[in-house]
Amino acid sequence: FDYSDQMGVTLEYPYFWALGEDTDVLLSPRLMSRQGGLFAAEVTHRFSNGTVRARVAAVYQLDRSAFTGTVGDRDWRGAFQTTGSFVPIPQWSAGWSYTAFTDAAFLPDYKLASGVNSVNEVYLTHLSSDYYGDFRLQQFNLLGNVTPLQQQQHAKALPNIKASSVTDLPGDL
């Protein structure tokens, strides 16, 4: 249960469904007295060497005037998120995270994300007792009342590469 001026009285009832030993679904329908129904679902699939997750959420706002003057002033709002992480071979990890949304305020307005940004990225990391290497391609997205033009003006990240190595020298050197 929850209440806010923009949503009204809110009731959310999550339902967990195990499709098998390695796949599950979390359905989270939400009824709001002012905005109507929000549908959210998350599917998680686990492999022997990793996990893939996809989340979707959407709402047709019954009272869009609750968001007048913001980027959320629209009928349909929603988001899609996916993440994956794998250990393809020992000492290596790889993965991604990606978020797409109708407007940058959807996730925080409906309390589906915390923080002020989301990061779309692809990464590859190596970690052993004597070496660390990390390669990432990243895009930072501001969350909140941010227009697409403001989002485009946000700083871009070049590929990020970090590495360090430890070498044991023979003898007392």
Secondary structure, DSSP 8 states (H G I E B T S, - for coil): -EEETTTEEEEE--EEEE-SSSEEEEE--EEETTTEEEEEEEEEEEETTEEEEEEEEEEE-S-GGGGTTSTT-SSEEEEEEEEEEE-SSTTEEEEEEEEEESSTTHHHHTT---SSEEEEEEEEEEE-SSEEEEEEEEEEEE-SS--HHHHHHS-----EEEEEE----STT-
